[in-house]
Amino acid sequence: MTALGAISPTDQPRCRYNVDFSAARLHVYARSLATILRVDGEIDASNADSIAHEIRRFRRLKTPLILDLSHLDFLSVDGFRALLVLNHEHHKAGVHCSVITGSAMRPLLRIVINHGLPVVDSVAEALQLIEDVISSRRQFLATLARQREPQRRMPLAQLSLRPDAGGYRLATGTATSLRRKHVTVHGGS
């Protein structure tokens, strides 16, 4: 039994990939719903393009991305611009990407109000958002499939033509309970 708030090592994802840049480090974690890209250190003019290039490689996986910038010590205008370009590219490619902000990013978010970044407060919130989107998509597709489901037709064994005054009637059901439809078929001669 663990203490309240303690996380066991099996609950934390194992880092699968690390990339070192001049003043920053990229850590990549694979989760069931998304790939988490955590950047530590400083993003400035010297490494913004290199970090953006590395993040683009993970977009090719076509899985949701969570960009965790909460551990950044510094984010320059060049780094913020690269982040905006990445967001636009992800949107065009149809890849969901949530951004977790931190103290280094807050001043830029106050200046650039209409940035369009999908900002969340934590990895847990980003994962919940992705799970909600997937659940909504599944419900929509299930509803769409039910609407397109073909009308159920009665098996031919239960249909028969019965003689009637002036022609034949289409009868449905079993021999014990025979219902008649108002379809009259006249013999042609």
C-alpha positions in Angstrom: 0.0 0.0 0.0 1.4 3.4 -0.9 1.0 6.7 0.9 -1.5 9.2 -0.5 0.0 11.2 -3.3 2.9 8.8 -3.8 3.4 7.5 -7.3 4.9 4.1 -7.8 7.7 3.7 -10.4 5.4 1.6 -12.6 2.9 4.5 -12.8 5.5 6.8 -14.3 6.3 6.3 -18.0 9.8 5.3 -18.8 11.8 7.8 -20.9 12.3 6.1 -24.3 14.3 8.8 -26.1 16.5 11.7 -25.1 18.0 14.5 -27.3 20.6 17.0 -26.0 20.7 20.5 -27.5 23.0 23.4 -26.6 21.0 24.5 -23.6 18.0 22.2 -23.6 17.1 18.6 -23.4 14.2 16.7 -25.0 12.7 13.7 -23.2 10.2 11.5 -24.9 7.7 9.3 -23.1 5.2 6.9 -24.8 1.8 6.7 -23.2 -1.2 4.7 -24.4 -3.1 7.8 -25.7 -0.2 10.1 -26.7 3.5 10.8 -26.9 4.8 13.2 -24.3 7.7 15.5 -25.3 9.1 17.2 -22.3 11.7 20.0 -22.8 14.0 21.1 -20.0 16.5 24.0 -20.0 16.4 27.0 -22.3 15.0 27.4 -25.8 16.6 30.4 -27.5 17.7 31.4 -31.0 20.6 28.9 -31.0 18.4 25.8 -30.6 14.8 26.7 -31.4 14.9 25.4 -35.0 16.7 22.2 -33.9 14.1 21.4 -31.2 11.3 22.2 -33.6 12.8 19.8 -36.2 13.0 17.1 -33.6 9.4 17.6 -32.6 8.3 17.4 -36.3 9.8 13.9 -36.4 7.2 12.7 -33.8 4.3 14.3 -35.7 4.9 11.7 -38.4 3.6 9.0 -36.0 0.1 10.6 -36.4 -0.6 10.1 -32.7 -1.6 12.9 -30.3 1.4 14.8 -28.9 1.7 16.5 -25.5 4.4 19.1 -25.4 5.4 19.7 -21.8 7.2 23.0 -21.4 6.6 23.3 -17.7 10.2 22.6 -16.9 11.7 25.3 -19.1 13.9 27.9 -17.5 13.7 30.3 -20.5 11.8 30.6 -23.7 12.9 33.2 -26.2 10.7 34.9 -28.9 12.4 32.7 -31.5 11.3 29.6 -29.4 7.8 30.9 -29.1 7.6 31.6 -32.8 8.8 28.1 -33.6 6.1 26.8 -31.2 3.4 28.8 -33.1 4.7 27.4 -36.4 4.6 23.8 -35.0 1.1 24.3 -33.8 0.0 25.5 -37.3 1.7 22.5 -38.9 0.1 20.0 -36.4 -3.3 21.5 -37.1 -2.9 21.2 -40.9 -1.7 17.6 -40.5 -4.6 16.7 -38.2 -2.4 15.8 -35.3 -3.6 16.9 -31.8 -1.0 18.6 -29.8 -1.5 20.0 -26.3 1.0 22.4 -24.7 1.7 22.5 -21.0 2.9 25.9 -20.0 5.3 26.9 -17.2 6.9 30.0 -15.7 9.1 30.6 -18.7 6.2 30.7 -21.1 3.7 32.8 -19.1 5.2 36.3 -20.0 4.9 35.5 -23.7 1.3 34.3 -23.3 0.4 37.6 -21.6 1.8 39.6 -24.5 0.5 37.4 -27.3 -3.2 36.9 -26.4 -4.6 35.3 -29.5 -1.9 32.7 -29.9 -4.1 29.7 -30.7 -2.1 27.2 -28.7 -4.1 24.4 -27.1 -2.8 25.2 -23.6 -3.4 22.9 -20.6 -2.1 22.9 -17.0 -0.8 19.3 -16.7 -0.1 16.0 -18.5 -3.1 14.5 -16.7 -5.4 17.2 -18.1 -4.0 16.8 -21.6 -4.5 13.0 -21.5 -8.1 13.5 -20.2 -8.7 15.9 -23.1 -7.5 13.4 -25.6 -9.6 10.6 -24.0 -12.7 12.9 -24.2 -12.1 13.6 -27.9 -11.6 9.9 -28.6 -14.8 9.0 -26.7 -16.8 11.7 -28.5 -15.6 10.5 -31.8 -16.5 6.9 -31.0 -20.0 7.9 -29.9 -20.5 10.0 -33.1 -19.4 7.1 -35.3 -21.6 4.6 -33.5 -24.6 7.0 -34.0 -23.7 7.4 -37.6 -23.4 3.7 -38.1 -26.8 3.1 -36.5 -28.4 5.7 -38.8 -27.0 4.0 -41.9 -28.0 0.5 -40.7 -30.2 -1.0 -43.4 -33.8 -1.8 -42.7 -34.2 -5.3 -41.5 -36.1 -7.4 -44.1 -38.3 -10.3 -43.4 -36.9 -13.7 -44.5 -38.4 -15.1 -47.7 -39.5 -18.2 -45.9 -42.0 -16.1 -44.0 -43.5 -14.5 -47.1 -46.1 -16.2 -49.2 -48.8 -15.4 -51.8 -52.3 -16.5 -50.7 -55.2 -16.7 -53.0 -57.8 -14.0 -52.4 -61.0 -12.9 -54.1 -59.9 -11.3 -57.4 -56.1 -12.2 -57.1 -53.5 -13.0 -54.6 -52.4 -11.3 -51.3 -49.0 -11.1 -49.9 -49.1 -12.7 -46.4 -46.4 -12.6 -43.7 -46.0 -14.7 -40.6 -46.3 -18.4 -39.7 -49.1 -20.7 -40.6 -50.7 -20.2 -37.1 -50.6 -16.4 -37.1 -51.0 -15.0 -40.6 -51.1 -11.3 -41.1 -52.2 -9.8 -44.4 -50.7 -6.9 -46.2 -52.7 -4.6 -48.5 -50.7 -5.7 -51.6 -52.8 -7.3 -54.2 -51.2 -9.2 -57.1 -53.4 -10.0 -60.1 -52.6 -12.8 -62.4 -52.0 -11.6 -65.9 -53.8 -13.3 -68.8 
